[in-house]
Amino acid sequence: VQLQASGGGLVQAGGSLRLSCAASGRTFSTYVMGWFRQAAGKEREFVAAISWGGGSAWYADSVKGRFTIFRDNAKNIMYLQMNSLKPEDTSVYYCAAGQPGWGNRNPIRYDYWGQGTQVTVSS
């Protein structure tokens, strides 16, 4: 499966952005999907993940209550709605697909990655 992330940009603190991850291939609905981010000089970190059917979602503590992950399997698209953005959310955001099992917070467990989209939050 090929993934393409989009929707990043520059926003003021407190603002909102919606990231999209478009997938090719007919097997999109069989994958767990995740969002990760990587700031300059830091390791890639887990943001959120969603089960193949969309019934379960997991969030990093730092984004819980502000970000929402959801997917539309009919359109092969996953989203990350980001509200109440903070300067510390500034990062390159990546979408990923795989069958991570219990390791859905570990980037190593994902098989496919999008190219990343930059999110910059100004104070």
C-alpha positions as CSV (number, residue, x, y, z in Angstrom):
1,V,0.0,0.0,0.0
2,Q,1.2,3.5,-0.8
3,L,0.4,6.4,1.6
4,Q,0.4,10.1,1.0
5,A,0.0,12.6,3.8
6,S,-1.3,16.1,3.4
7,G,-2.9,19.0,5.2
8,G,0.0,20.4,7.2
9,G,0.7,24.1,7.4
10,L,1.3,27.1,9.7
11,V,-1.2,27.8,12.4
12,Q,-1.3,29.9,15.5
13,A,-1.5,28.4,18.9
14,G,-5.0,27.4,19.8
15,G,-5.9,26.8,16.1
16,S,-6.9,23.7,14.3
17,L,-5.6,21.6,11.3
18,R,-6.9,18.4,9.7
19,L,-4.3,16.0,8.3
20,S,-5.2,13.5,5.6
21,C,-3.6,10.2,4.6
22,A,-4.7,8.8,1.3
23,A,-3.9,5.2,0.6
24,S,-3.7,3.3,-2.6
25,G,-4.6,-0.4,-2.9
26,R,-7.6,-2.5,-2.0
27,T,-6.3,-3.7,1.3
28,F,-6.5,-0.4,3.2
29,S,-9.3,-1.6,5.4
30,T,-7.3,-4.5,6.7
31,Y,-4.5,-2.3,8.2
32,V,-4.2,-0.6,11.5
33,M,-3.3,3.0,10.7
34,G,-1.2,5.4,12.7
35,W,0.1,8.9,13.0
36,F,3.6,9.6,14.2
37,R,5.6,12.8,14.4
38,Q,9.2,13.8,14.4
39,A,10.5,17.1,15.5
40,A,14.0,18.3,14.5
41,G,16.7,16.5,16.4
42,K,14.2,14.2,18.1
43,E,13.1,10.6,17.6
44,R,9.9,9.7,15.9
45,E,7.0,9.5,18.4
46,F,3.6,8.0,18.5
47,V,0.6,10.3,18.1
48,A,-2.5,8.1,17.5
49,A,-3.6,4.9,15.9
50,I,-6.9,3.4,14.8
51,S,-8.0,-0.1,14.3
52,W,-8.8,-1.5,10.8
53,G,-12.6,-1.0,11.3
54,G,-12.3,2.3,13.1
55,G,-13.9,1.0,16.3
56,S,-10.8,1.5,18.5
57,A,-8.4,4.4,18.7
58,W,-5.3,5.0,20.8
59,Y,-3.7,8.3,21.6
60,A,-0.5,9.6,23.1
61,D,-1.1,11.3,26.4
62,S,0.2,14.6,25.0
63,V,-2.6,14.8,22.4
64,K,-5.5,13.1,24.2
65,G,-8.5,15.3,24.2
66,R,-7.2,17.6,21.5
67,F,-6.6,15.2,18.5
68,T,-9.0,12.8,16.9
69,I,-8.1,10.0,14.5
70,F,-10.7,8.6,12.2
71,R,-10.9,6.8,8.9
72,D,-13.1,6.3,5.9
73,N,-12.5,2.8,4.5
74,A,-14.8,3.4,1.5
75,K,-12.5,6.3,0.4
76,N,-9.2,4.8,1.6
77,I,-8.5,7.9,3.7
78,M,-7.4,8.4,7.3
79,Y,-7.6,11.7,9.1
80,L,-6.1,13.4,12.1
81,Q,-8.2,16.3,13.4
82,M,-5.9,18.5,15.5
83,N,-7.5,21.1,17.8
84,S,-6.1,23.4,20.4
85,L,-2.7,23.2,18.8
86,K,0.3,24.1,20.9
87,P,3.8,25.2,19.8
88,E,5.2,21.8,21.0
89,D,3.0,20.1,18.4
90,T,5.3,21.5,15.7
91,S,6.7,18.6,13.8
92,V,6.7,16.6,10.6
93,Y,3.7,14.3,10.8
94,Y,3.8,10.9,9.2
95,C,1.0,8.4,8.5
96,A,1.7,4.7,8.7
97,A,0.0,1.4,8.0
98,G,0.6,-2.1,9.3
99,Q,-0.4,-5.0,11.5
100,P,1.4,-3.9,14.7
101,G,-0.6,-6.0,17.1
102,W,0.0,-4.9,20.7
103,G,2.8,-2.7,19.5
104,N,0.7,0.0,17.8
105,R,2.7,2.7,19.5
106,N,6.0,1.5,18.2
107,P,7.0,2.8,14.7
108,I,9.0,-0.3,14.1
109,R,5.9,-2.3,13.9
110,Y,4.5,-0.5,10.9
111,D,5.3,-1.6,7.4
112,Y,4.2,1.4,5.2
113,W,4.9,5.1,5.6
114,G,3.8,8.3,3.9
115,Q,6.2,11.1,3.1
116,G,5.4,13.4,6.0
117,T,3.7,16.8,6.2
118,Q,5.0,19.7,8.2
119,V,2.9,21.2,10.9
120,T,4.1,24.5,12.5
121,V,2.4,26.1,15.4
122,S,3.4,29.6,16.2
123,S,3.0,31.1,19.7
